[in-house]
Amino acid sequence: MMKSFFTPAPAGLTSEQLTARQERERHANNSIAILMSNGPAPSPEALAILQRHVDGEISIEQAIELTDAMLLARYRPAAGSATSEPNPAL
């Protein structure tokens, strides 16, 4: 079985909740495995966002938006800085 990057499911979930959580966790773990096949592990901040998705706190769309915002904040050139290449993340 593949290593999980996420905390175990809390006790007390219904069978439907547990099944949905396991599906989200499987998709998130597969995404991380694909990412790591060609690069480094995701940052702790990115894993925290994915953990919130796995736990059902946020949708995948919200996780994508939060991750995009985190990356833009981290890598967007400062206003007024000279750059010869456009920022592909914009």
C-alpha positions in Angstrom: 0.0 0.0 0.0 1.2 3.5 -0.8 2.3 5.8 2.0 -0.2 8.4 2.9 0.9 12.0 3.5 -2.3 12.7 5.6 -3.4 12.2 9.1 -5.7 9.2 9.7 -9.5 9.7 9.6 -11.0 10.8 12.9 -13.2 8.4 14.8 -16.9 8.7 14.5 -17.3 9.2 10.8 -20.2 7.4 9.1 -19.5 4.8 6.5 -20.4 7.3 3.8 -18.2 10.0 5.3 -15.3 7.5 5.6 -15.7 6.3 2.0 -15.7 9.9 0.7 -12.7 10.8 2.8 -10.8 7.7 1.6 -11.5 8.6 -2.0 -10.3 12.2 -1.5 -7.2 10.9 0.3 -6.5 8.4 -2.5 -6.7 11.1 -5.2 -4.5 13.5 -3.1 -1.9 10.8 -2.5 -1.9 9.9 -6.2 -1.4 13.6 -7.1 1.6 13.8 -4.7 3.1 10.6 -6.1 2.9 12.0 -9.7 4.4 15.3 -8.5 7.3 13.6 -6.7 8.0 11.3 -9.7 9.6 14.4 -11.4 10.3 16.8 -8.6 10.4 17.5 -4.8 7.7 16.8 -2.3 5.1 19.5 -1.8 5.8 22.2 0.8 4.3 21.8 4.3 1.9 24.7 3.3 0.7 22.8 0.2 0.2 19.6 2.3 -1.8 21.6 4.9 -4.1 22.8 2.1 -4.5 19.2 0.8 -5.1 17.9 4.3 -8.1 20.3 4.6 -9.4 18.9 1.3 -8.9 15.3 2.4 -10.7 16.1 5.7 -13.7 17.6 3.7 -13.2 21.1 5.0 -12.8 22.5 1.5 -13.6 21.4 -2.0 -10.9 20.5 -4.6 -11.7 23.8 -6.3 -11.0 25.7 -3.1 -7.8 23.8 -2.6 -6.6 24.7 -6.1 -7.5 28.4 -5.5 -5.6 28.5 -2.2 -2.6 26.7 -3.7 -2.5 29.1 -6.6 -2.7 32.1 -4.3 0.1 30.7 -2.1 2.3 30.1 -5.1 1.6 33.5 -6.6 2.4 35.2 -3.3 5.7 33.2 -3.1 6.9 33.6 -6.7 5.3 36.7 -8.3 7.9 39.3 -9.0 7.7 42.4 -6.9 5.8 45.4 -8.4 8.2 47.5 -10.5 10.9 44.8 -10.7 12.4 44.4 -14.2 11.9 41.0 -15.6 12.7 39.9 -19.1 10.1 37.0 -19.1 6.4 37.1 -18.4 5.3 35.3 -15.3 3.6 32.1 -16.7 1.5 31.7 -13.5 -0.4 34.9 -14.3 
